[in-house]
Amino acid sequence: MLQKSPYTAVLLLLSFLLLSACSRQDIYQKAIGFERSSAGLETASITLGELDIAYLRNIEMNSGDTIVMVHGFGANKDNWTRMARELTDKFNVYAIDLPGHGESSKPLDLGYRLDQQVVHLARILQALDIAEMHMMGNSMGGAITALYAATYPEQIKTAVLFDPAGILKYESELFGRVVADDNPLIPSKPGDFERLMDFALEKKPFIPWPIPGVLEEKALANETINKVIFAAIRDANVESDFRTIIARIEDPVLIVWGKEDRVINYRNGDVFVSIIPDAQLKILDGVGHVPMIEAPEESARLFLEFAKSHALKAE
């Protein structure tokens, strides 16, 4: 039985490591490794041509369905760990580091438009021999999930979109900041990572020292690739094309949106529902842009109820 609330154990581990005079990087690696293993996950990687792709998967596979988790812009596979903790006992979870993110390769010239990222993801899943799955994505990953479901309907059992990108009928606080050349999603100097967390998350989770400092170092090191990816998504996004494509989705779709989202206005959820046939929308009060981090148990419960209801309909 996996431990469902490992935060006390994390503190004990950190205390031990501090007394052992470990470096910040050592402490970070041990803490993140402990959180992964507590969720029943382990790291793995696969090589696709010149790309190395990192991902998390179940330590112990089971007879359940597969879930593929797709992170958002500037994020990585560990954004899903706390939600995955609620799922790995019954499902086989794969949380992917998309190219340009996390521990995967970060070529500047790969191509990072949303449609190109769908192609990259399809190659990854084919290499992992995943042919049928539940897919869930957050923000950019939510838009990728929607496009993937429209493109490969035979592969998708259900799709869950957490605060998805792709439709911006209703502007958010981020829009004004980007216009003013002050993008809080791309840290460029010390202190910017904390600003990013404050902006993206309404309900910030417990993150013990020194993990925030190490995460900031990683974010600053990724500034160049993050600017490339953000520009590719912004400059190539044709919302009318996106709407046309997702209108073709035939699979069951659940949209979960934090009402306090400052990155993408939650009212765009109604637009998604009006376009995707039979899609369902759930608004979470007191939650920001990343529900699976801010409310992992509730996010998992919503998925489980949604998947169960459609499994019963299929019988």
C-alpha positions as MATLAB code, in Angstrom:
seq = 'MLQKSPYTAVLLLLSFLLLSACSRQDIYQKAIGFERSSAGLETASITLGELDIAYLRNIEMNSGDTIVMVHGFGANKDNWTRMARELTDKFNVYAIDLPGHGESSKPLDLGYRLDQQVVHLARILQALDIAEMHMMGNSMGGAITALYAATYPEQIKTAVLFDPAGILKYESELFGRVVADDNPLIPSKPGDFERLMDFALEKKPFIPWPIPGVLEEKALANETINKVIFAAIRDANVESDFRTIIARIEDPVLIVWGKEDRVINYRNGDVFVSIIPDAQLKILDGVGHVPMIEAPEESARLFLEFAKSHALKAE';
ca = [
       0.000    0.000    0.000;
       1.546    3.302   -1.052;
       1.889    6.061    1.501;
      -0.646    8.725    0.536;
       0.738   11.678    2.571;
       4.540   11.473    2.531;
       5.327   15.069    3.510;
       6.360   14.225    7.079;
       8.634   11.526    5.715;
      10.118   14.036    3.266;
      10.954   16.388    6.127;
      12.622   13.573    8.036;
      14.596   12.628    4.935;
      15.720   16.212    4.377;
      16.761   16.543    8.023;
      18.872   13.409    7.713;
      20.485   14.630    4.487;
      21.277   18.022    5.989;
      22.957   16.369    8.948;
      24.924   14.266    6.464;
      26.232   17.482    4.818;
      24.812   16.637    1.386;
      24.865   19.258   -1.365;
      21.691   21.072   -2.460;
      21.631   19.031   -5.659;
      21.979   15.779   -3.691;
      19.138   16.806   -1.379;
      16.979   17.764   -4.363;
      17.610   14.449   -6.116;
      16.861   12.431   -2.989;
      13.692   14.391   -2.205;
      12.300   14.261   -5.745;
      13.213   10.592   -5.956;
      11.384    9.901   -2.712;
       8.274   11.699   -3.938;
       8.318    9.723   -7.176;
       8.735    6.390   -5.434;
       6.010    7.290   -2.924;
       3.720    7.775   -5.923;
       4.694    4.338   -7.251;
       6.731    5.859  -10.088;
      10.249    5.444  -11.409;
      12.269    7.266  -14.066;
      12.983    5.806  -17.491;
      14.120    7.080  -20.884;
      13.940    6.224  -24.565;
      15.954    7.403  -27.564;
      14.215    8.535  -30.765;
      16.800    9.427  -33.370;
      18.739   12.334  -31.893;
      16.192   12.881  -29.116;
      16.460   11.476  -25.616;
      13.029   11.395  -23.982;
      12.648   11.071  -20.206;
       9.470    9.895  -18.518;
       7.983    8.456  -15.345;
       6.219    5.099  -15.272;
       4.817    2.690  -12.716;
       7.380    0.839  -10.646;
       5.027   -2.113  -10.770;
       2.769   -2.509  -13.783;
      -0.769   -3.788  -13.244;
      -3.712   -5.016  -15.305;
      -5.389   -1.604  -15.459;
      -5.679    0.920  -18.270;
      -2.831    3.208  -19.293;
      -2.821    6.933  -18.501;
      -0.539    9.305  -20.423;
       0.094   12.651  -18.727;
       1.212   15.700  -20.732;
       2.633   18.691  -18.846;
       2.336   22.360  -19.733;
       4.729   24.994  -21.050;
       7.972   25.258  -19.101;
       6.897   22.382  -16.862;
       7.897   18.711  -16.692;
       6.775   15.191  -15.806;
       6.993   15.795  -12.037;
       4.012   18.161  -12.204;
       1.905   14.990  -12.203;
       3.537   13.093   -9.325;
       1.122   14.051   -6.552;
      -1.938   13.279   -8.659;
      -0.377   10.057   -9.940;
      -0.049    8.894   -6.327;
      -3.819    8.456   -6.358;
      -3.810    6.405   -9.571;
      -0.834    4.051   -9.847;
      -2.483    1.313   -7.800;
      -5.113    0.780  -10.538;
      -3.611    2.351  -13.668;
      -0.316    2.265  -15.528;
       0.878    5.861  -15.564;
       3.284    7.441  -18.049;
       4.242   11.076  -17.410;
       6.294   12.325  -20.354;
       8.929   15.054  -20.539;
       8.102   16.554  -23.929;
      11.057   17.595  -26.104;
      12.374   20.943  -24.896;
      11.319   20.223  -21.317;
      12.491   18.523  -18.148;
      15.197   15.932  -18.685;
      14.428   15.386  -22.386;
      16.535   16.779  -25.228;
      16.102   20.499  -25.937;
      17.044   21.243  -29.562;
      16.230   24.831  -30.471;
      15.263   23.970  -34.052;
      12.973   20.962  -33.477;
       9.661   22.714  -34.064;
       7.372   23.485  -31.127;
       4.054   24.563  -32.620;
       1.176   22.707  -31.011;
       0.601   20.567  -34.100;
       4.312   19.698  -34.230;
       4.273   18.704  -30.573;
       1.372   16.337  -31.285;
       3.581   14.620  -33.861;
       6.474   14.404  -31.377;
       4.168   12.881  -28.758;
       2.776   10.351  -31.232;
       6.314    9.191  -32.029;
       7.093    8.826  -28.330;
       3.975    6.794  -27.591;
       4.545    4.581  -30.611;
       8.084    3.876  -29.400;
       6.692    3.035  -25.950;
       4.190    0.673  -27.621;
       1.210    2.549  -26.145;
      -1.706    2.162  -28.531;
      -4.709    2.888  -26.274;
      -4.852    5.201  -23.292;
      -6.557    7.789  -21.183;
      -4.722   11.056  -21.879;
      -4.644   14.134  -19.694;
      -2.838   17.408  -20.226;
      -2.399   20.758  -18.528;
      -2.238   24.173  -20.247;
      -0.104   23.659  -23.376;
      -0.378   19.937  -22.662;
      -4.151   20.313  -22.539;
      -4.165   21.795  -26.039;
      -1.854   19.001  -27.222;
      -4.181   16.420  -25.646;
      -7.203   17.900  -27.406;
      -5.434   17.925  -30.766;
      -4.151   14.385  -30.174;
      -7.679   13.144  -29.430;
      -8.927   14.748  -32.649;
      -6.060   13.276  -34.667;
      -5.870    9.782  -33.160;
      -9.405    9.059  -31.864;
      -8.883    5.289  -31.927;
      -6.126    5.608  -29.309;
      -8.027    7.654  -26.712;
     -10.388    6.160  -24.120;
     -10.968    9.480  -22.335;
      -9.266   12.887  -22.450;
      -8.975   15.269  -19.499;
      -7.975   18.877  -20.157;
      -6.700   20.827  -17.146;
      -6.866   24.592  -17.839;
      -6.089   23.967  -21.536;
      -4.470   26.414  -23.927;
      -5.661   26.902  -27.491;
      -8.686   29.179  -27.023;
      -8.316   32.738  -25.768;
     -11.718   34.318  -26.338;
     -11.579   35.666  -22.787;
      -8.308   37.390  -21.947;
      -6.356   36.707  -18.764;
      -3.872   38.659  -16.671;
      -1.057   36.949  -18.567;
      -2.121   38.574  -21.851;
      -1.469   42.091  -20.564;
       1.865   41.110  -19.069;
       3.087   39.485  -22.280;
       2.069   42.576  -24.273;
       4.111   44.631  -21.793;
       7.101   42.289  -22.378;
       6.909   40.982  -18.814;
       6.185   37.272  -19.181;
       6.019   35.714  -15.690;
       6.104   32.200  -17.196;
       9.764   32.556  -18.262;
      12.112   33.188  -15.317;
      15.161   35.218  -16.348;
      16.661   36.409  -13.065;
      16.832   35.353   -9.407;
      13.445   35.673   -7.725;
      11.508   35.045  -10.938;
      10.749   31.412  -10.088;
       8.939   32.456   -6.915;
       7.050   35.050   -8.977;
       6.096   32.289  -11.434;
       4.761   30.104   -8.618;
       2.778   33.012   -7.168;
       1.314   33.782  -10.592;
       0.461   30.259  -11.739;
      -0.689   28.743   -8.457;
      -3.474   30.008   -6.246;
      -3.027   27.156   -3.770;
       0.711   26.557   -3.478;
       1.740   23.085   -2.256;
       4.360   22.305    0.339;
       7.794   22.377   -1.352;
      10.606   21.924    1.186;
      13.956   23.722    1.039;
      16.184   23.558   -0.996;
      13.968   22.335   -3.835;
      12.672   25.820   -4.885;
      16.246   27.075   -5.271;
      17.252   24.131   -7.443;
      14.072   24.479   -9.513;
      14.889   28.153  -10.068;
      18.373   27.249  -11.289;
      16.845   24.803  -13.773;
      14.279   27.364  -14.936;
      16.939   30.018  -15.493;
      19.056   27.539  -17.453;
      16.029   26.857  -19.699;
      15.306   30.524  -20.476;
      16.439   30.313  -24.105;
      14.500   27.165  -25.028;
      11.448   28.443  -23.140;
      11.474   31.637  -25.209;
      11.697   29.574  -28.406;
       8.778   27.328  -27.400;
       6.592   30.201  -26.203;
       7.189   32.127  -29.436;
       6.377   29.026  -31.521;
       3.067   28.542  -29.724;
       2.149   32.236  -29.739;
       3.142   33.115  -33.300;
       1.788   29.993  -35.017;
      -1.447   29.635  -33.059;
      -4.453   30.141  -35.310;
      -7.391   29.818  -32.971;
      -9.914   29.256  -35.740;
      -7.896   26.244  -36.964;
      -7.643   24.880  -33.435;
     -11.404   25.180  -32.969;
     -12.078   23.421  -36.265;
      -9.809   20.516  -35.362;
     -11.083   19.904  -31.812;
     -14.678   19.972  -33.072;
     -13.845   16.593  -34.618;
     -13.161   14.955  -31.238;
     -15.287   11.837  -30.785;
     -13.866   10.640  -27.459;
     -15.228   11.514  -23.994;
     -13.684   14.796  -22.801;
     -13.614   16.267  -19.309;
     -12.392   19.840  -18.825;
     -11.228   20.840  -15.341;
     -10.432   24.503  -14.725;
      -9.229   26.457  -11.705;
     -11.428   29.507  -11.273;
      -8.499   31.639  -10.069;
      -6.413   30.915  -13.185;
      -4.367   34.006  -14.108;
      -2.656   32.328  -17.069;
      -5.754   31.388  -19.095;
      -9.186   32.730  -18.171;
     -11.433   29.958  -16.847;
     -14.386   31.312  -18.850;
     -12.755   29.826  -21.955;
     -13.920   26.476  -20.577;
     -17.417   27.288  -21.797;
     -16.022   27.791  -25.300;
     -14.335   24.376  -25.243;
     -17.611   22.783  -24.126;
     -19.530   24.527  -26.898;
     -17.124   23.121  -29.517;
     -16.274   19.595  -28.351;
     -19.304   17.287  -28.635;
     -20.634   16.144  -25.226;
     -17.657   17.568  -23.317;
     -18.116   18.146  -19.580;
     -16.751   21.087  -17.579;
     -15.846   21.266  -13.890;
     -14.745   24.577  -12.311;
     -12.662   24.348   -9.135;
     -13.021   27.256   -6.709;
      -9.838   28.482   -5.037;
      -7.583   26.775   -7.582;
      -5.288   28.392  -10.144;
      -3.672   27.194  -13.357;
      -2.421   23.771  -12.257;
      -5.185   21.735  -10.560;
      -3.212   18.475  -10.488;
      -0.625   20.191   -8.262;
      -2.978   22.413   -6.268;
      -5.764   19.862   -5.776;
      -4.292   16.450   -6.697;
      -6.800   14.312   -4.792;
      -9.819   16.135   -6.228;
      -8.315   16.115   -9.717;
      -7.785   12.350   -9.473;
     -11.317   11.833   -8.123;
     -12.833   13.764  -11.021;
     -10.917   11.659  -13.517;
     -11.825    8.381  -11.794;
     -15.524    9.233  -11.730;
     -15.444   10.359  -15.357;
     -13.558    7.275  -16.565;
     -15.826    4.939  -14.595;
     -18.988    6.507  -15.992;
     -17.813    6.067  -19.562;
     -16.555    2.547  -18.951;
     -20.068    1.638  -17.764;
     -21.606    3.227  -20.875;
     -19.276    1.179  -23.068;
     -20.334   -2.135  -21.476;
];
